[in-house]
Amino acid sequence: MSSIFTDIDAETAVLILPELIMLTGVLTMILIPNLGDATMRIPLTTTRVPILFGGTRFATTSNPKMPNQIALATFGLALASAFLFLGDEGDVGNTLHVDAFSRIFTMIFTAALLLASVATTHRLPARPKVTAPIESDSSARADMKVNALIDNRRQVDFHILLVTTGLGMSLMAMATNLFMLFVCLELASLSSYILVAFHKELDVGGEAGTKYFIVGSVLSAVGIYGMSLLYLWNGNLDMADLAASWDAMETMDPFAAIGVGLMLVAFGFKVGAAPFHLAVPDAYAGASSPVAGLLATASKAMGFVALMRLLLIVTMPVAGGAFWLLVLSIVAVVTMTWGNLAALTSDNPKRMLAYSSVAHAGYMLAALAAIGSGLADSDGTALLIIAVVFHLVVLVLFKLGPFLVLSMLETEGRSHQLECLHGLARRDPAVAASMFVFMLSLAGVPPFSGFLSKLLMINGIVNVSAGTGSLSSTSVMSWTQGVDPIFWLAVAIVLNSALSLVYYLRIGLVMFSEAPESERKLKRTGSLRLAIVGCALLTLLFGIGPMSESLLDIVSAAVDSFMGN
């Protein structure tokens, strides 16, 4: 992959500017904290020259807050560059292609990582000039100093992992070759496995990280095996070439069918689809809230990019239903229902949000299944893809937002019980109101963006199945017998959204009606509070009015580039 960044001309540099910024961010975080006053003697002389690396570190560059500041700047610049050059298109080597579709996902990834970095400022605080404990310190003060020293030491490692995750995700979105896609996918995934288990002082974190790593590694191996079967079948892993060979098949080749099936299993884990989601709730519960938010947004978007590349480019037939239609439809309904039912029984806010994330994966899988029905024309297909991409965009706001709130509570050592949300409205009305907005949007209540994204998916599915029921039917029963089964995917989304209202409103109820465990105000976390309130406002603005129309126009342009229009 290093060859991607060699022999880059100015035009290519602009195409991959977000990735170059993230690569620079990684190198900066490695080099700057090690700058010092070290010198080297010129051989055969007494003259010494500074070499900057080693010796006593400079006070400015050794500041433990610097890695977080570099990460914030890196993601901010990468997000801005992806937006500014959204319309640029071109090839980078033989395995990467930059277009509006890949760039909108770069924006999703970097926005999520930027918000996670803001939360990490307070969740993993850095304290300059902290000293080791001395004998006169009380036990509490000694523990505080030790924790501060540990946090300081972790800064570089944590933020390098964050930027590496973003780099892998962004390159994956550009991949036109299955092998490159899988390599970049694993670059991001391996970093995320470590991030889940990063807080080693918590037993639950280490256990969750280990389970997530084992399950993820096994399913990645399954995906690689599937990819090898596709290579044996086609002799080439270029997606365009695979698609041409797939269209040319007169009868289904076992290597092709099994290979795609195994890769779908691997990607099913990435998106959190049932029954491959079983490690997901533990990972969310064990990880810090900023990392859990990343898994629910950026990682899920990454999985759906891979899934759409495989299903809609490689295996989508020119006419008729796709061979994966029935399986994906069943998985979609099971996933959304399983996620919502499990969330109903959970008293851990992070596990509840984890199961909610599983349910949302089911909604988007239903939209993809409708495309595979073969009933949709080009406009219907575009509408469904727009719905999925739009949902992934706004999910960064109303899905990561609740984890930002929980991150604020984690600074007090709480977030794993529903009781930590009791009376939040009394302690911080703005944060509680924002949390309630996120819950309503997750449930799909108008006028929030979650309602608009679900409406687009339901409308797309209904549009695809329109006209399949008999207009001469004399009863509802006779009509239902004639309508295409795809129609029931829309019904499943509506019913599950109604079911989800129970546990989303439960969170609102405890925040506004229950007495808090403590009347103490939340800690002053200015940047994090601003991020939370900003996400809540954008959740509303992207649901109604001109901002939602502007965002839909951007998403539509991205989908047009994906479909080759």
SEVEX-732887 format. One record per atom (N, C-alpha, C, O): x, z, y. Coordinates in steps of 0.02 Angstrom, whole numbers, plus 50000, padded with zeros to 5 digits. Layout:
# SEVEX-732887
XZY...
This chain:
# SEVEX-732887
500415000049939500005000050000500435000050063500184998550117501085001750056501515001750114501594994850145501724994350205501514989650105501584982850129501034981050180501114976350219500494984750179499954983550227500204984250298499984980650343500654988950309500884990650375501544987350394501844989150445501784982650354502394979050369502244972050394501724969150378502694969350435502614962650463501944961850499501584957050488501774966650541501144966650577501244963450645501654965850685500864958150660500894955250726500374958750771500014963150748500354956650834499914960050882499184959450864498804964250870498984953550841498284952450822498084956850763497544959750763498514957150714498374961350656498374968750674497984972650648498834970650719498874977550741498214979850773498004985550763497894975450811497254977150842496724977950787496304982450792496744973750736496254974050682496284980750647495764983650630496884983250635496964989550598497194995250643497534999850620497014994850707497235000050755497005007050734497415011650739496385008150712496195014950691496635017650635496815023450635496815013250586497235015450530497945016850554498265021650531498205012750601498865014050629498875020650667499375024250665498345022050703498305028450739498315034250690498665039250702497945033750635497935039150586498605039850551498825045450537498945034250536499605034550506500105037850554500515041850534500055036150618500475039250669500335046750673500785050750682499695048550667499515055650668499825059550612500065065150622499835056650551500155059850494500895060850507501165066350497501235055550529501955055950542502115060950597502605064650594501695061050648501785065650704501745072950680502145077150699501245074350638501165081150613501725083250566501875089150560502045078450534502615080050491503235081250533503615085850518503345077250585503975077450622503995082650677504465086550682503465082850719503495087050780503595094450765504015097550798503245097550717503365104750705504065106450683504265112250685504465101350661505145102650637505675101150690506275101650676505465099450751505945098250804506295104650825505965109850832506945104350833507335110250852507965108350889508075102550906508385113350902508995112350942509615110950899510175112050922509525108550839510095107150795510545101750825510305097050857511195102450813511685097650836512135095550779512165098850727512485090050788512945087450737513605085750772513615082550824514165087950740514825086450768515035079450749515005077550690515255075550798515515068950785516165069550747516625073050770516235066250690516855066850651517485065550692517505060950733518005069650679518665069050710518655070850784519145069450820518095073950807518065076150877517765083050879517535085650828517775086050938517445092550947516765091750982516445096750999516565085550992515935084151027515345084950980515345082350924514845088351003514235089250965513655085751001513595086051062513245082350962512675078750990512025081450959512015083350901511485081750998510855084350971510545079450921510545073350933510295081950866509945077850817509205079950812508815076650777509015085150847508325087350857507995090350795507545094550802508185088450736507865091050675508275096650645508855095650627507975102550641508325108350615508515113150670508315112250727508895118150653509085123250701508485127750719508025128550679508515130450779507965134550803507425130050832507555126050877506815130650806506275126250828506095127550900506115133250923505915122150936505705122851005505035126651008504605125750964504955130651059504345134751065503725130351071503195132051043503785124851108503195120551119502975117151055502385117351038503445114051019503265110250960503115114650900502805112350852503335120850901503195125350845502545129150853502375133350811502175127850907501535131050919501065129550861500945123650847500805134550826500375133250768499725129650786499395127050741499535129550849498925126050870499025118450874498545114650877499655116250874499805109150884499515104650830499245099450847499575106250764499275101750714498535100350725498315094750717498155105550744497445104550758497355100050818496905095750819497765100950870497715096850930497895089550915497585084950941498395088550872498585081750853498025078550812497865072650822497715082350767497165079650726496575077750770496275072450761496405082050819495855080450865495995074050904495555069750910496605073450929496795067350966496785061250921496565055850941497035062050859497055056450812496365053750796496245047750801495915058250778495235055950760494855053450821494465048750816494965056550879494635054250939494855047150958494435042950975495505045850955495765039150971495555034050918495395028350936495575036050854495365031450801494625029550808494445023750798494205034450824493495033150834493385028550894492995023750889493735029750948493665025651008493895018450995493565013751016494455017650960494715010950947494265007150899494175001050907493975010550849493505007250804492885004750841492624999350827492655008750889492065006750928492235001050976491844996350983492805001451010492994996351060493104989451028492944984351058493374989450967493524983150933493054981850875493244978950824492424984150883491934983650831491794976350811491664974950753491824971850859491664964950845492224960750818492124954950799492834963550815493414959750790493364958750715493114963050679493594953050692493554951450621494174947550600494424943350637494424949050540494994945350514495264948450451495074954050433495704944850417496024947150356496674950750371497034948950418496814955750331497454959250334497764958850264497574962650219498214954250255498484952950189497954949550145497504946250170498024950550081497564947350033497024951950007496584949749971497054958350025496594963149995496174966950045495754971050025496274965850110495894969350161495564964450208495854959350227494954966050227494584961950275494234966550325493854970950306494374965350388494074969350442493474965550471493544959750490492904968850474492314966150506491894971850533492094977750528491324970250561490904975350591490664980450539490574986250554490564978050477490344982550424490864987850408490704993750405491484985750398492004990650383492134995150443492275001150435492074992450503492214996550562491675001750575491835007150600491055000250560490535005350571490645011150523490475016850540490915009850465491065015250419491695019050440491735025150430492165015650470492735019150500492485024050553492745029550559491985021950592491695026350643491355032350610491405037850635490995031250555490675036750519491205041750495491135047750505491745039150464492255043550437492605047550492492685053550486492825044050544493205047450597492775052350637493015057550659492125050650647491685055250682491595061650641491615067150669491495060950576491425066850533492055071050532492025077150536492635067750528493265071250527493415074550594493705079950596493215071350649493295074350715492895080750721493145085850746492265080650699491845086550701492125092050656492115097950674492375090150597492675095050552493295098150583493415104150574493685094250620494275096950654494085101850708494425106950718493545100350745493305104950796493105111650764493275116950790492755111250707492555117350672493155121150646493165127350646493675117550623494265120650596494655124450649495015129250632494585122450711494915126050766494745133450764495155137750780494135134950745493905141950742493885144650671493985150650660493765140250622493735142450552494425144150524494485148650483494945140650547495625141950527496035143050590496435138750609495945148750623496235149750689496995150450687497275153450641497315147750737498035148350746498175153250802497855153050854498645157750791498815162950841499555162750854499945165250813499765159950910500485159750927500775166750936500405171450952501425167450925501805173650936501565179450892501685185250910501235178150837501045183450792501665186050756502105182150738501695192550745502275195550712502075198650646501485199650632502575199950604502455203050539502245210350548502415213350599501885213150500501675220150506502275224950508502795223650479502185230450544502685235750546502385242150518501785242550509502805247150504502565253250471502045256950511501605260050482502075256650577501605260350619500915257050622500435260150647500855250950598500205247350600499715250550552499895252650497499085250850573498555252950527498455247650474498685241950480498105249550421497985244850367497595238650391497755233050372497095239750434496705234250460497125229650504497075223450499497555232550546497985228550590498505224650549498655218850564498775227850498499255224550454498935218550419499235213150415498325219450394497975213950361497835208250410497895202350393497665210050472497525204950522498155200850538498115194750545498725204150542499345200550555499535195950497499745190250507499455198450436499605194450376499155188250374499395182750361498515189250385498045183550385498215178450439498175172450428498425180950498498615176450552499235172450533499265166450548499725175650502500325172150481500165166850428500435161350430499725168650381499525163750330499165157850361499305152150344498695159250408498335153850442498805149250479498735143150477499295152150513499775148050550500175143450504500285137550520500375146150447500765142150400500355136450370500635131250351499705137250366499275132250336499105126350381498865121250358499205127150446498955122250494499175115150479498765110650475499825114150470500085107450459499805104450395499575098650395499815108250341499575105750276498845103650280498665098250257498435108050309497715106650312497575100250351497175096050329497875099550408497715093950451498025087450427497755082050440498595087850393498865081850361498375079350308498255073350303498105083950270497605082050219496985078950250496705074150223496765081550307496195078650341496325071450362495915067050350496905070350394497055063650418497165058850360496965053050363497485061250307497595057050247496925055050217496835049350195496455059750215495785058150191495465052550233495185047850206495515053150298495235048050342495575041350333495235036150334496235041250324496595034950314496375031550249496255025450249496315035350196496085032550132495375029850137495235024450111494935033450170494245031250177494195024750217493845020150198494565024450272494525018650315494805012350281494505007050286495365013050246495645007350209495175005150153495104999250139494845009950121494375008350067493795004050092493574999550057493555005550153493005001750180493184994450194492744990250198493834992950200494064986250215494244982350152494364976250156494264985650094494534982550034494084976950008493474977650005494404971349989494054965749959494254964749886494044960049854494664969349861494914969249793494744975949760494864981149790494474975749700494264981949668494834986749657494754992849664495434984149641496004988549631496194992049696496294998149696496234988349751496374991449815495834996449834495985001849859495214994649822494664999249837494755005849799494655011149828494925005349735494995011349695495595015549715495555021749716496145012349733496745015949754496595019949818496765025849823496285016649867496115019949930495595025449920495615030749952495125024149875494615029149858494935035449831494745040949849495425034549787495765040349757496225043849807496315049849802496515040149854496925043249906496495048249945496715053849958495905046149964495445050650000495195056249954495135061949976495035054549892494745059549846495245065049829495065070849828495875063149814496375068249797496485073049854496555079149843496485070549915496545074949974495955079649979496025085549995495355076949966494745081149971494735086449916494475091949928495005085049856495035090149804495435096149827495245101949816495995094849860496425100249885496075104049941496125110149945495735100449984495385103650040494835108450015494725113650045494495106649961493975110949933494275117749912493965122949923494875117549883495185123749858495685126749907496085131049889495665124449970496185126350017496195133750033496725136750041495615136750038495585143850053495675147949989495195150049957496315148849971496495151849908496335159249903496305162049848496225162549962496075169649959495375170949930495215176649913494975165749926494305166349896494315163849825494495158049812494135168149778494125166049707493655160149697493805155649658493095160249731492595155049723492875148249746492695143049719493325148349797493615142249822494075139049770494045132949759494505143149739494955140449688494575137849628494755132649601494065141449607493655139349550493295132749565493275128249524493005132349625492635126349645493105120349649492945114949626493695121449679494175116049685494415113549618494495107549607494535118149571494765116249504494235112249468494375107049438493615114649470493055111149437492965104249468492865099249432492985103849534492875097549569493435092549551493305086649542494045095049547494615090849530494565088149459494675082249446494395092649412494355090549341493815085349331493925080149301493205086849356492655082249348492805075649384492695070249356493045076049445493205070049483493745065849450493695059749449494255069149422494805065449390494565061949327494745056249314494165065449287493895062449225493475056349241493545051049210493025057049290492585051449307492975045749342492785039949336493505047449378493935042149405494275038249349494335032149353494485041849297494785038549240494285033949206494455028449183493655036149202493125031949175493055025549217492995020049190493065026349283493015020649328493605015849320493505009749321494205018549313494795014249304494755010449238494935004549235494505013749186494405010249122493905004549130494004999049103493365005849166492875000549179493184994849218493044989049204493604996449267493944991249306494404987149262494454981049271494744990349214495184986649169494784981749125495034976349110494174983649105493754979049067493554973049109493544967349084493414974249173493254968649217493854963949225493774957849230494454966849227495054962749232495164958649168495344952749171495034961749111495094958049048494584952349045494724947049017494004953549073493474948449072493624942749120493534936949103493854944449181493924939349233494644937349247494774931849271495124941849233495824940449249495984941149322496534939349344495524943749361495604944349433495114949649458494534949849437495344954049504494904959349530494694958049601494414962549634494814952049627494544950249692493784949949689493514946749643493454953149736492724953749732492374947049737491884945849701492604942649779492304936049785492374932149720491904928649699492954932649689493064929149626492644932149570492364928549528492594938849569492164942249520491434940149529491094938949479491204939649591490514937649605490384930549580489854929249552490864925949591490774919049568490744918749493490334915049465491164922549459491154922749385490514925749359490244923549308490274930949394489644934149374489064929249379488644928949334489034925449433488494920549442488534914949390488024912149371489144913449368489244907949322489074909849250489024905449207488994916349235488834918549167488144916149145487654917249181488104913049088487444911149061487144916849021486534917949022487564920448985487354926548949487814932248968488404931148983487554938248967487934944048988488534945348942488454946148882489124945448972489734946948933489794954548925489724958148975489924957048864489964964348854490504967648897490384973048924491084964348904491614967148946491374968149017491494973349048491024963249044490774963549113490244969049120490274973049167489764969249075489224974249080489474981349072489294985749111489904982449021490174989249010490634991249067490624996949089491044986549091491504988049146491124990149209491304995149240490614986449227490204988249285489854994949274489824999149319489594995949214489255002249198489715008249206489505013349234490335007749183490815013249188491005014549261491095020249282491075009249299491235010149370490645013249407490755017049455490045011649387489455014849418489435022349404489205026149446489675024349346489715031449330490195034949379490045040249405490775031849391491275034749437490995035049508491065040149541490685029749530490405029649598489805034149604489655036749658489445035149548488875039749548489095046849565488735050449599489685048749541489955055349558490125055749632490005060749665490415050349659490625050349729490025051149775490075054449827489445048249758488865048849801488435054949785487975056549822488595058449730488215064349711487565062849676487075066449684487545057549635486945055649599486885059549534487395060849502486275061449515486145064849452486245059749395486065053849403486505061949338486725068649320487465069949333487745074549303487785065949376488505066549388488665071249446489235071649469488165074849469488225079049529488365086349512488425090349558488435088249449488425095249430488995099249461488925105349469489555096049478490105099649510490015100049586490375103849619489545096249613489465095849686489245102449717489565104549766488715105849693488505112049724489055117349725489135120849775489435117949671489985122749669490525121049720490815125449752490665114549727491175112349776490955114049847491365116549886490335112849863490085114349930490105121949943490315124149996489885125749892489855133049901490555136149906490645141049942491045133349870491715136149870492155133949927492615137549947492015128049954492415125450009492225128850074491685131750081492675128450123492495130650191491955125950217491905120250195491565128350264490995124350289491205117650319490855112750308491755117250358491955110550383492095105650327491915099750332492425108050274492585103650217491945101750180491855095950160491495106550170490855105050138490465099850177490145095450148490485100350243490165095350285490455088350276490095083450277491115088050267491445081650253491205078650188491075072650183491145082850136490915080450071490205077650076490035072850043489785080850118489085078850124488985072550167488455069450164489485070750206489405065050252489915059550239489735054250213490545060750257491055055650250491165053550178491195047650163491235058450133491345056850062490755053150032490845048549992490145055150051489555051650026489535044450052489385039850015489695043550117489715036750145490245032550109490135026650096490815035550094491335032050057491085029649989491205023949970490735033949954490455032049889489955026449894489935022049851489545026549946489045021249954489365014549973489105009349955489905014650010490265008450024490485005249959490374999249947490805009249916491035006749851490445004249809490494998949778489905007949810489315006149771489014999549795488834995249755488964998749861488674992649888489124986649875488884981149861489784987649879490244982149863490144979749791490114973749777490084984449745490024982749675489334979849659489284974749625488804982949683488124980849664487904974649702487604970149672488034974349767487744969149809488194963149820487974957949843488834963849804489294958249810489484955449741489434949449729489704959849696489964957649632489404955949583489424950649552488904960349576488414959649521487724957449544487264957249502487624956049607486964954049630486814946949610487164942349631486294945749570486134938849549485854934649607485584937449655485924928249602485654923749653484894924049654484584923849707484594924449595483864924949588483694929649531484074930249483483114932949536482904937449483483184944449493483584945649537482964949049450483184955949454483874957049426484094953549380484224962049454484894963849430484844967649365484334970849351485374967249325485344970549260485344978049266485144981549220485564980649324485594987949335484964990649368484934996549383484454986449378483864988449416483524994549386483404999449421483354994249322482974999649291483365006249292483095011449309484005005849274484415011949272484475015049341484395021049349484615010949391484705013549458484045016449485484065021449521483485013449469482835016049492482705022949462482485027449498482835023649397482735030149364483205035349394482995040949409483835033449402484325038149430484125040249500484205046049518483855035549540483645037149608483095042349609483135047249647482585041449568482025046149566482235052949539482055058149566482635052849486482885059149457483325062849507483275068949513483745059249542484205062249590483835065649647483975071449663483365062149679483015065149735482575071049713482525075949749482275070549654481835075849630482245081949608482075087649624482775080749571483215086049548483515089849607483525095949609483755086049657484055089249715483575093649753483755099249771482955091349764482475095249801482225101349762482135106749791482115100549697481885106249657482425111649653482265117649657483045109649645483595114549642483685118049709483825124049711483605114349764483665117449831483125122749842483245127649877482535121749813481995126549821482175133449794481935138449820482585133649743482735139949709483385143249733483575148449708483715140249782484365142749804484295147349864483925145949911484665152949863484705157549919485375157049956485495160750003485795152549933486445151449966486365145350011486255139849985486425146050077486325140350122486755134250105486525128650110487385135450085487825129850070487625126350006487665120150002487395130049955487155126949894486495123249908486365117849881486075126149950485455122949969485595116250002485265111249986486065116150048486245109850082486585104950033486525098950042486935107649983487245103349933486705099649893486755093549883486195103349871485655100149834485255095449879485015090249857485195097249942484875092749990485255086249996484955080850001485925086749994486335080749997486235076349935486235070249940486145079549878485985075849816485325072049825485275066249806484825075349853484175072149864484235066149909483935060949896484635066749962484715061150009485075055249976484945049449992485525056749929485835051449891485305047549851485345041449845484805051249825484265048049788483855043349832483655037949809483725045349894483345041049940483715034349950483405029049948484365034649962484745028649975484825024449911484835018249915484885027649854484915023849791484265020149779484265014649751483705023049799483055019649792483045013249833482785008149810483325013449894483355007449935483785002049903483604996149903484355004049874484784999149840484434996249778484504990349763484065000549742483694998149684483174992849704483074987949668482854993849761482364988949785482684982149798482384976949787483304982249823483664975949833483784972549766483724966449760483964976549715484104973749649483494971049613483564967849561482884972249640482284969849607482224962249608481874959349567482574959049654482524951849661481914949549698481814943449707481494954149721480884952349757481004951249831480594948149865481564953749856481694953449928482014946849948482454944249913481784944050004482134938350033482724940950074482864946950074483054936550110483654938550147483484943650201483864948250214482894942850234482694947650285482534954450255482714959650283482184954450198482034960750164482654964350140482704970450146483134960550114483774963450093484144966450152484404972050147484164962750207484504965250267484174971650292484524976350312483504971950291483144977950314483334984050273483434989450300483384983150207483554988850164484274991050173484414997050174484734986350181485434988250192485504991650260485884996550266485154989150311485154992350377484904999550371485195004150401484385000650332484105007350323484625012050293484695017750315484985009750241485485013950209486055015450256486265021250263486325010350290486885011350335486685015750394487065020150415486095014550422485855018750477485795026050456485975030550493485535027150395485475033950369486165037250363486235043150379486655033550340487335036250333487635037850402488015042650408487475033850452487735035050520487445041550548487815045950569486785042050549486475047950579486565054150537486485059750561486715053250472486835058950428487425063150452487445069250442487905059850485488475063450513488245068750562488555074050568487705067350598487445072050648487045077650617487215083550624486505075850581486045081050559486225083950490485885088650467486725081350457486955084450395487585088550407487655094050379488045085950447488645089750463488485095450512488815100650512487965094350553487775099550601487645106350571487925111250595487225106950517487125113450486487765116650460487825122750463488225112750435488855115550412489285118050470489665122850462489205115050529489545117650588489265124450606489635128950625488605125250600488295131750613488555136950563488725142450582488565135050499488825139650448489555141250459489785146750444489935136450485490635137550501490705142950555491165147050552490265142850603490265147950655490135154850625490435159750645489675155150576489525161450543490105163550497490215169550487490475158650470491045160350428491595163950466491985167550435491645162950530492145166550570492005174050569492435178050585491385175850549491205182950541491255185150469491085190850452491475180550425491525182150354490875181450316490805184350263490395177550343489745176750311489555169350310489825165450349489115167450267488815160750262488575159250193488265154050182488705163750144488535162350075487865165350054487665164749996487515168550100486855171350086486375169450141486565168650200485745168550122485245166650171485165171950225484965170450281485325178250207485255183650255485695182750317485545185550370486235178750311486665177850369486315173950425486535174150482485775170450407485395166650457484805170750486484475168450533484685176550458484135180750483484235182350557484755184750578483715180950596483735182750667484245179050708484445181450761484455173250685484955169450722484705167650792485105167150838484065166750800483775165050865483895170550916483965169050976483915176750895484035182350940484775182650959484955184451015485205180850913485925181350924486185175450965486635176251006485905169450953486125163550989485565158450988485525154450941485135158451038484545153951037484725146551033484395142750999485255144451068485445137351069485665135051000485475129550978486065139050966486295137250899485715137250849485675132750807485265142150855484685142450810484225136550821483975133550773484105134750884483685128950899483995122550871483645118250844484655121950877485005116050850484945115850774484825110550746485015121650742484955121950669484255119850647484175116350597483755121850685483065119950668482955112350676482595109250637483265109550727483225102250737483535098650676483255093750652484105101150653484425098150594483975098550533483925093650495483645104150524483205104950466482615100250469482435097150418482315099550528481745094950535481955087750524481585083850495482545085950547482795079250538482945077850465482785072450440483245082650430483365081950358482715080950320482695077250270482195084250342481545083650309481195077050326480725075050292481425073750378481115067450398480525068250444480045064450440480545073350487479995074750533480115070850598480665071150625479605067250623479695063850688479735068950744479455074350738480085067350798480375060850816481115060350804481455056550839481385063950756482105064250747482375058350706481985054750674483035057350709483335051550678483255051450603483245046050572483195057350572483075057550499482405054450481482345051450427481915055150524481265051850513481345044350518481075040650475481695041950568481775034750577482145031550518481955026250495482675034850494483055032050439482645031850374482675026950337482265037150361481825037150303481275032050309481085028650261480995031450370480465026450382480725019450368480365015350340481335018050389481625011450377481695010150302481565004550279481905015250264481975014350192481295013350159481215008850117480805017350177480135016750149479825010050167479535006550125479905008150231479635001750254479954995950217479624991050199480614996350206480954991050170480714990350099480614984850075480624996050065480394995849995479674993149991479514989049948479244995550036478554993150037478534985650054478144981850025478964983650100478994976550119479194972150059478934966650050479664974650019479884970949959479324970249908479234964949878478954975649899478424975549848477754973249875477264972949837477704971449939477074969349968476804963049934477184958449919476154963049922475834957349891475854957249816475594952649785476174962349786476194962449712475564965549683475414964349624475194969349721474564972149697473994967049707474014963049754473514967249666472964962449670472504964149728472264969749734472394959149772471954960149829471224960449809470794962749847471074958049749470384958149725470214964349686469684964849656470684969149685470564975349647469954978949673469834979249734469574981749627468964985349646469064992949648468614996649667469664995249630469815002449630470555003449641470964998849633470725009549660471425011349670471815010649605472395008449604471485012649549471815012349484472005005149465472555003849441471545000549476471694993649459472234990749504472634986549482472254993049567472774990649612473454993249590473954989549590473484999549571474125002449550474394999249488475004998949478473954996749445474174993349385474484986549400474884984049361474304983649458474564977049475475164977149521475524972149526475284982749556475824983049603476494983549566476534986549512477024980649595477684980949564477934988149563477824991849610478274990249508478514997149503478974999249560479035005149574479294994449594479734996049650479344999949704479635004049739478704998449711478285001849761478305009449752478285013149801478355011649690478335018849677478965022349699478965028549705479495018649711480095021749740479945024349810480185029649830479555020549849479355022849915478915029049911478985033649950478455029049862478035034949852478455041049834478325046549857478965039949792479405045449772479765048349832479855054449836479995044049878480335046549938479855050749980480045056050005479235048349988478745052050029478595058849998478595063950033478465059049933478305065349898478895070149901478795076149913479495067649889480075072049890480225074549961480455080249969480105070450011480195072750080479715078350097479895083150130479095077650073478605082950083478815089350048478735094850074479085088649987479325094449949479905097849985479945103949986480345093950014480935096850047480755100950108481135105350128480165099650138479955103550196479935110950181480045115050225479795112750118479725119850100480365123650114480355128850147480935121150089481545124950098481865123850167482225128150192481745118050198481995117150266481635121750315481945124850358480965122250309480585126750352480735134050338480665138350381480935135450276481135142250258481725144550301481745150350322482195140150312482765141750354482535143150426482765147950457482085139050451481815140250518481445146850522481495150350572481085148550469480695154750468481155160850473481015165350513481685161050434482125166950435482515167450500482685172950522482655161750531483025161950595482605164750652482865168250695481965163150652481545164950709481105171050697480875174150745480975172850635480505178350622480825184550591480565190050601481385183850555481695189550523482145193350572482405190450620482215199750559482655203850600483385202550580483535202250520483835201850628484535200650610484865206850581484675212450596485375205650539485755211250512486155214750567486295220750563486335210950618486705213750675486455210350738486325204350739486385214250792486165211550856486745208650896486655206150951487345209050868487935206750903487915199150912487735195450865488095196850971488105189650985488635186250942489125189350921488525179850930489025176150893489675175650932489665176050994490225174850897490875174250930490885168350978490545163350967491275169051031491335163651080491765158051051492375158451048491425152951031491765147051003491505141051043491085137251019491775140351103491505135451150491465128351125490945125151129492025125751098492035118751076491565117651016491245112451012491535122650971491105122050913490365122250934489965118350908490195126850979489505127151004489305120651039488745118251030489765117951077489625111551112489515105951061489075101851071489905105851007489825100750955489145101450921488825096450907488935107650908488295108850875487715106450918487275102750895487715108550981487175106551026487185098951038486655095851042487785096051043487845088751051487555085050992487205080051001487695087350932487425084150871486665084550871486325079750851486385090250892485655091150894485335086350944484825083250929485645085651003485375081051053485395073751029484925070051038485955071850998486015065050973485545063750915485305058250905485405069050875484915068350821484225066450849483865062550819484055069250907483435067450940483465060550972483015056450963484005059251009484055053051047484115046851002483885041451021484415047650943484465042050896483825041350855483785036950811483335045450868482685044850833482165041350874481705038250847482235041650939481755038450984482125035351043482695037051057481785030751076482045028151138482585022851132482715020451077482885021051188483365015551189484005016751149484305012051124484225023051143484835024451105484745022651031485215020150999484155024051004484025022250934484035014650925484275012050875483755011050975483755003750972484465001050976484634996250941484875003951019485565001751026485955002850961486344998550940485855008650931486195010050868485965005350813486365003050773485325003950811485064999250761485354992250771485484988650723485454990350834485754983750848486474983550821486684978550792486844989050830487534989350805487534989050729487934985350699487094992850697487044992850624486834985950599487104983550549486364982750633486144976050612486714971050614486774966950569487124971350667487704966850671488194968150614488474963550587488284974550597488724976250542488464973550475488844971050435487814974150465487514971650403487544964050400487644961250346487464960750456487534953450458488224951350435488294946450398488744954950456489414953350435489504954650361489874950950327489184959750334489214961250263488884955750221489134953950168488334953150247487974947950210488244940950223488004936050195488754940550267489054934050280488694929750328488794923650330488264932850369487874928950418488264928150483488024925050530
